[in-house]
Amino acid sequence: MRVDSAADARWMAAALALSERTRARTYPNPNVGCVLVRDGTVVGRGWTQSGGRPHAEAMALDQAGARARGATAYVTLEPCAHASPRGPACADLLVAAGIVRAVVALGDPDPRTDGSGLARLRVAGIAVELGRGADAARRAMAGFLTRRTLGRPHVTLKLALSLDGAAAMADGRSQWITGREARAHAHLERARHGAILVGRGTWEADRPRLDVRLAGLEARAPLRVVLSSGAEAAGDPHPSGATRLPPSPAGSEKAPIAVGDGKGGGDSVWITTPAAIAALRADHLLVEGGARTAAAFLRADLVDRLLLYRAPILIGGGRTLPDIGLAALGDAHARWRLADSRQLGSDRLEVYERG
């Protein structure tokens, strides 16, 4: 079979783009994308739906129908090989549909599949290529993979800083360091995370809404989490090891945070230590504020990705990050790798990933 590497890269990129449509919405399942191509034409495409079902392959095969026979499937994660009450194994569906080739970005670390899905395709005579677009797939499914390997959500830390590194004025005021475009981008990031966390000080001072205020994405409200010490946390016991947030004080003009059951969709909970994020029902966590909370997560080595919004302003004498547990300056080097950089109005965004 003749292989066109450029075409393979193009179709895998399309599958990866589809997988981003439900990023942070498929917990506990991975957000997968699938494109079915026959004779250079897309005959089916799909992505894991909110809540984890149907799977991407099932969606693409349903769209393709009989046209899937003889097609190549571009899938961002190894097709599942285990039966489920919620649907058949995707490897079996692909075999039954008559595809002739599968290009897969990553193997599935779920022990119920882990290699079995690819083996099932090969036994059926389907040509399999593994590894195309692997790095991009790891980014797209970072939440699922981090949960599988480390037992916790993938953590992004957002920091809005002045040119002189201040996160707030000396009296703690931080609204607004960055401009409108950067704040809009931050709301897009909220939509791409299953949970958003602030410290108790930020919650009490700003009473942030922690929602998504972008047209068409308002329904993507993340689980809202407040980090506080055990002595301060008060409320009803919660199965995640946290407690529910109390309602806002009567007469408060700040936006309230609703009491919820911790299942997402705008619900809210306390946690008492950064390590408690392991119990959250989310695979992607965005840590937004404040400086002490940011330092706590860095000190605990729980940050996988940094969003630095740099505003072209000088504050002088402002608040910076407190101690993050750095023992020697040499330990700070090679820790972070620049993954993206772009201009957002007058502000500059830099995205760093673990080195």
C-alpha positions in Angstrom: 0.0 0.0 0.0 1.4 3.4 -1.0 1.8 5.7 1.9 1.6 9.5 1.5 3.4 11.0 4.6 2.3 14.5 3.9 -1.4 13.4 3.6 -1.1 11.4 6.8 0.2 14.4 8.7 -2.6 16.6 7.3 -5.4 14.1 8.2 -4.0 13.5 11.6 -3.9 17.2 12.2 -7.6 17.3 11.3 -8.3 14.5 13.8 -6.4 16.4 16.5 -8.4 19.5 15.8 -11.6 17.6 16.2 -10.4 16.2 19.6 -10.1 19.7 21.0 -13.8 20.3 20.6 -14.6 18.5 23.8 -11.4 19.0 25.7 -12.1 18.8 29.4 -15.7 17.7 28.7 -15.2 14.0 28.4 -14.0 13.0 31.9 -13.2 10.3 32.8 -12.7 9.3 29.1 -10.1 10.9 26.8 -11.0 13.5 24.2 -10.3 11.6 20.9 -10.6 12.7 17.3 -11.2 10.5 14.3 -11.2 11.1 10.5 -12.0 8.4 7.9 -10.5 9.0 4.5 -11.1 7.0 1.3 -9.5 7.9 -2.0 -8.4 11.3 -0.7 -11.9 12.3 0.5 -13.2 12.5 4.1 -16.1 10.1 4.4 -16.6 10.4 8.2 -15.3 12.4 11.1 -16.0 12.3 14.9 -14.9 13.3 18.3 -15.6 12.0 21.8 -18.9 13.6 22.9 -19.4 15.4 26.2 -19.6 12.9 29.1 -17.3 10.4 27.3 -19.8 8.7 24.8 -20.2 8.1 22.0 -16.5 7.6 21.1 -14.9 9.4 18.2 -14.6 6.3 16.1 -18.3 5.4 16.5 -19.3 8.9 15.5 -17.1 8.9 12.4 -18.3 5.4 11.4 -21.9 6.4 11.8 -21.4 9.3 9.5 -19.5 7.3 6.9 -21.8 4.3 6.7 -20.9 2.0 3.9 -18.3 4.4 2.6 -16.0 3.4 5.5 -15.2 0.1 3.7 -11.7 0.5 2.2 -11.0 3.7 4.1 -8.0 4.8 6.3 -8.9 5.7 9.9 -6.9 8.6 11.5 -7.3 8.3 15.3 -5.6 10.3 18.0 -5.7 7.4 20.5 -5.6 3.6 20.1 -9.2 2.4 19.5 -10.6 0.8 22.7 -10.7 -3.0 22.9 -12.8 -3.5 26.0 -16.5 -4.0 26.0 -18.7 -1.5 27.9 -22.4 -1.3 28.8 -22.2 2.2 27.1 -21.1 0.9 23.7 -19.1 -1.7 21.8 -15.3 -1.7 21.5 -14.1 0.8 18.8 -11.5 -1.7 17.5 -14.3 -4.1 16.7 -16.4 -1.4 15.0 -13.5 -0.5 12.8 -12.9 -4.1 11.8 -16.6 -4.7 11.1 -16.7 -1.5 9.0 -14.0 -2.8 6.7 -11.3 -0.2 7.0 -7.9 -1.2 5.5 -5.5 1.0 7.4 -5.3 2.8 10.8 -3.0 5.7 11.6 -2.9 6.1 15.3 -1.1 8.9 17.3 -0.8 7.3 20.7 -1.3 3.9 22.4 -3.9 3.8 25.1 -2.5 3.5 28.6 -5.8 2.1 29.9 -4.8 -1.5 30.9 -8.1 -2.7 29.4 -6.9 -1.7 25.9 -3.1 -1.0 26.1 -2.0 -2.6 22.8 -5.0 -4.9 22.5 -6.8 -2.5 20.2 -4.0 -2.3 17.8 -3.4 -6.1 17.9 -7.1 -6.7 17.1 -6.8 -4.5 14.0 -3.6 -6.2 12.9 -5.2 -9.7 13.3 -8.0 -8.6 11.0 -5.5 -7.7 8.3 -5.6 -3.9 8.8 -2.3 -2.1 8.3 -1.4 -0.1 11.4 0.9 2.9 11.9 1.5 4.1 15.4 3.2 7.5 16.4 2.0 9.9 13.7 1.3 13.2 15.5 2.2 11.7 18.9 3.5 15.0 20.5 0.5 17.0 19.5 -1.8 14.2 20.7 -0.1 14.2 24.1 -0.9 17.9 24.4 -4.4 17.5 23.3 -5.1 14.7 25.8 -2.8 16.0 28.5 -5.5 15.8 31.1 -6.4 12.1 30.5 -2.7 11.1 30.3 -1.7 13.0 33.5 -4.6 11.4 35.4 -3.5 8.0 34.2 0.2 8.5 35.0 0.1 10.8 38.1 -3.3 10.3 39.4 -4.3 13.9 39.3 -5.5 16.6 36.8 -3.2 18.3 34.4 -2.5 21.7 36.0 -2.1 25.0 34.2 -1.0 28.0 36.3 -2.1 31.4 35.0 -0.2 34.5 36.0 -0.8 38.1 34.9 2.4 40.1 35.5 3.7 43.6 35.0 7.1 44.1 33.3 8.7 44.3 36.7 7.2 40.9 37.7 4.4 42.2 40.0 1.2 40.2 40.3 -0.6 42.9 42.2 -0.1 46.4 43.7 1.4 46.6 47.2 -2.1 46.7 48.7 -3.1 43.5 46.8 -5.2 45.1 44.1 -4.8 43.3 40.7 -7.8 44.3 38.6 -6.8 44.8 35.9 -3.1 44.2 35.1 -3.8 43.0 31.6 -6.1 44.4 28.8 -9.3 43.2 27.2 -7.7 40.9 24.6 -5.7 39.0 27.3 -8.7 38.7 29.5 -10.8 37.3 26.6 -8.0 34.7 26.0 -8.1 33.8 29.7 -11.8 33.1 29.4 -11.1 30.8 26.4 -8.7 28.9 28.7 -11.4 28.6 31.3 -13.6 27.0 28.6 -10.8 24.4 28.0 -10.6 23.3 31.6 -12.8 21.2 33.7 -12.0 23.0 37.0 -10.7 26.5 38.0 -9.1 27.2 41.3 -8.4 30.4 43.3 -7.1 31.0 46.8 -9.4 32.0 49.7 -7.9 35.5 49.7 -8.8 36.0 46.1 -12.3 34.6 46.6 -13.0 36.9 49.6 -11.5 40.0 48.1 -12.8 39.8 44.5 -15.7 37.3 44.8 -14.8 36.2 41.2 -17.5 34.6 39.1 -15.0 32.0 37.6 -17.3 31.4 34.7 -16.9 31.7 30.9 -18.0 34.9 29.4 -17.5 34.3 25.7 -20.3 34.2 23.2 -21.3 30.6 22.5 -19.1 29.1 25.3 -21.1 30.3 28.3 -22.3 26.8 29.1 -18.7 25.5 29.6 -18.7 26.5 33.2 -15.9 24.8 35.0 -16.1 23.3 38.5 -15.0 26.1 40.8 -12.5 25.3 43.6 -11.2 27.4 46.5 -8.0 26.6 48.2 -8.0 27.3 52.0 -6.4 25.9 55.1 -8.2 23.2 57.0 -8.8 25.5 59.9 -10.6 28.0 57.7 -12.6 25.7 55.5 -16.2 25.5 56.7 -19.3 23.8 55.2 -20.8 20.5 54.4 -18.6 17.4 54.0 -17.8 16.6 50.4 -16.9 13.2 48.9 -13.8 14.7 47.1 -12.2 15.3 50.5 -13.2 19.0 50.3 -16.1 21.0 51.6 -18.7 22.9 49.8 -18.4 26.6 49.4 -20.7 28.7 51.7 -23.0 31.2 49.9 -21.9 34.7 49.5 -22.4 37.1 52.4 -25.9 38.7 52.4 -26.0 42.0 50.6 -22.6 41.4 48.8 -22.3 43.2 45.6 -19.7 40.7 44.4 -20.8 37.8 42.2 -21.8 34.8 44.3 -20.3 31.4 44.0 -23.1 28.8 44.1 -23.1 25.9 46.4 -22.9 22.6 44.4 -22.2 19.0 44.5 -18.7 19.1 42.9 -19.7 17.4 39.6 -18.8 20.3 37.4 -20.9 22.6 35.4 -20.4 25.6 37.7 -20.5 23.8 41.0 -18.0 24.7 43.7 -16.0 23.1 46.4 -13.2 23.9 48.9 -9.9 22.0 49.0 -7.5 22.3 51.9 -4.2 21.4 50.2 -2.9 21.4 46.6 -2.6 17.6 46.8 -6.4 17.4 47.2 -6.8 18.1 43.5 -6.4 14.4 42.9 -10.0 13.9 44.1 -11.5 16.5 41.8 -13.8 15.2 39.0 -11.8 16.9 36.3 -8.7 16.1 34.2 -7.8 19.8 33.5 -7.3 22.3 36.3 -6.7 26.0 35.8 -5.1 27.8 38.8 -5.9 31.5 38.5 -5.0 33.3 41.8 -3.6 34.6 43.9 0.2 34.8 44.4 0.2 32.6 47.5 -1.9 30.0 45.8 0.4 30.0 42.8 3.4 29.6 45.0 1.8 26.7 46.9 1.3 24.8 43.7 4.8 25.5 42.4 6.2 24.5 45.8 4.3 21.2 45.6 5.6 20.6 42.1 2.0 20.3 40.7 2.2 22.7 37.8 2.5 21.2 34.3 1.9 24.3 32.2 2.4 28.1 32.7 0.3 30.9 31.1 2.2 34.2 31.6 0.3 37.3 30.5 2.8 40.2 30.5 1.4 43.7 30.5 3.5 46.6 29.3 3.3 48.4 32.7 5.6 49.0 35.7 4.1 48.9 39.2 7.1 49.2 41.5 6.9 47.8 45.0 4.1 45.4 43.9 3.5 42.0 45.2 5.4 39.1 43.6 5.4 35.4 44.1 6.4 34.3 47.6 8.8 31.4 48.2 8.3 28.5 45.9 10.8 26.2 47.6 13.7 26.7 45.3 16.9 25.5 47.1 19.4 26.6 44.5 19.3 28.9 41.5 20.7 26.1 39.4 17.6 24.1 40.1 15.4 26.7 38.3 17.1 26.2 34.9 15.8 23.7 32.3 12.6 23.4 34.3 10.4 25.1 31.7 10.3 25.1 27.9 8.6 27.8 25.8 5.8 26.2 23.8 4.0 29.2 22.4 4.2 33.0 22.4 1.8 35.6 20.9 0.7 39.2 21.1 -2.7 39.8 22.7 -3.5 43.5 22.1 -0.9 45.4 24.1 0.0 42.3 26.2 2.3 39.4 25.5 1.3 35.8 26.2 4.0 33.2 26.9 3.1 29.5 27.3 5.6 27.2 29.0 5.5 23.5 29.5 7.5 21.2 31.8 11.0 20.8 30.4 
